[in-house]
Amino acid sequence: MRSRYSAYALGLADYVLATWHASTRPAQLELAAPANSRTIWLGLKIKEHVTTGSDSAEVEFVARYRQGGASAKRLHERSRFVREHGRWFYLDGESDPAT
C-alpha cells in the first residue's frame, strides 16, 4: 500500500500498473497533468489492515491530496489485495467505507 501511494505521489504510472491485479487493471493510467491541475499528495494514514485469507488482505487508508490551488481533499478507501507467486497486487477498493 505504501509503495503504491509513493508511486502515485511520484507519478510512476508504470509501477502502479505493475502492482495492479491483471483482472482489474486498466489498460493505461495517466498520472501526469498540467501544472495548474497537478495532484500533490500530502500524506497517507493506514487506519487498519486485515488478513482475509492466506493470500488476501484488506487495507483501509486515508490519503490527503490537493489539486491545483484547491483545498486539500481526502481519499478514504478500503482496498483489497491478493498475493500471487509471492507478490501482492491491488485488486479493487471501496471509497468512503463505513467504519
Wavefront OBJ file of the C-alpha trace (Angstrom):
o trace
v 0.000 0.000 0.000
v 2.723 2.449 0.950
v 4.711 1.732 -2.198
v 1.637 2.357 -4.368
v 0.978 5.647 -2.559
v 4.610 6.667 -3.153
v 4.302 5.743 -6.825
v 1.194 7.924 -7.167
v 2.996 10.783 -5.397
v 5.999 10.460 -7.711
v 3.919 9.983 -10.871
v 5.229 6.442 -11.503
v 2.297 5.085 -13.519
v 4.269 2.015 -14.670
v 4.759 0.904 -11.050
v 1.115 1.497 -10.151
v 0.038 -0.617 -13.143
v 2.597 -3.344 -12.358
v 1.171 -3.708 -8.835
v -2.460 -3.784 -10.033
v -4.009 -7.240 -10.483
v -4.408 -8.168 -14.155
v -8.120 -8.916 -13.721
v -8.948 -5.316 -12.734
v -6.001 -3.306 -14.104
v -6.845 -0.537 -16.584
v -5.128 -0.611 -19.966
v -3.373 2.656 -19.176
v -3.055 5.158 -16.374
v -2.298 8.840 -16.785
v -0.781 10.420 -13.671
v 0.800 13.445 -15.336
v -1.366 16.565 -15.513
v -0.919 20.196 -16.472
v 0.940 22.131 -13.765
v -2.169 24.133 -12.803
v -4.223 20.992 -12.017
v -1.432 18.693 -10.827
v -2.188 16.436 -7.860
v 0.072 16.947 -4.840
v -0.099 14.081 -2.346
v 0.112 15.335 1.235
v 0.115 12.200 3.364
v -1.040 8.652 3.948
v -2.537 7.166 7.102
v -3.140 3.429 7.318
v -6.207 3.003 9.518
v -6.439 -0.788 9.503
v -5.162 -3.848 7.736
v -6.811 -7.239 7.932
v -5.639 -10.610 6.641
v -8.705 -12.121 4.973
v -7.087 -15.351 3.777
v -3.710 -16.955 3.206
v -3.247 -14.876 0.050
v -5.659 -11.978 0.539
v -5.860 -8.873 2.682
v -7.640 -5.551 3.044
v -6.138 -2.183 3.890
v -8.172 0.819 4.996
v -6.408 4.124 4.462
v -6.865 7.856 4.193
v -4.707 9.767 1.712
v -4.714 13.549 1.611
v -4.093 15.439 -1.619
v -4.501 18.794 -3.299
v -5.245 19.507 -6.957
v -4.087 22.807 -8.369
v -4.797 25.633 -5.926
v -7.848 23.952 -4.387
v -8.234 22.999 -0.736
v -6.869 19.671 0.438
v -9.138 16.648 -0.019
v -9.241 13.161 1.477
v -9.406 9.810 -0.254
v -10.757 7.228 2.213
v -10.701 3.703 0.831
v -10.755 0.064 1.864
v -8.571 -1.712 -0.690
v -8.430 -5.428 -1.405
v -5.126 -7.118 -2.249
v -4.254 -10.622 -3.427
v -0.906 -12.406 -3.376
v 0.216 -14.388 -6.393
v 3.624 -16.039 -6.722
v 4.782 -14.204 -3.596
v 3.814 -10.705 -4.837
v 0.929 -8.556 -3.610
v -1.417 -6.940 -6.140
v -4.120 -4.316 -5.690
v -7.457 -5.836 -6.701
v -10.048 -3.138 -6.061
v -11.320 -0.746 -3.437
v -14.392 0.770 -1.855
v -14.266 4.539 -1.412
v -15.601 6.059 1.799
v -16.180 2.712 3.532
v -18.491 2.616 6.528
v -16.377 2.090 9.627
l 1 2 3 4 5 6 7 8 9 10 11 12 13 14 15 16 17 18 19 20 21 22 23 24 25 26 27 28 29 30 31 32 33 34 35 36 37 38 39 40 41 42 43 44 45 46 47 48 49 50 51 52 53 54 55 56 57 58 59 60 61 62 63 64 65 66 67 68 69 70 71 72 73 74 75 76 77 78 79 80 81 82 83 84 85 86 87 88 89 90 91 92 93 94 95 96 97 98 99
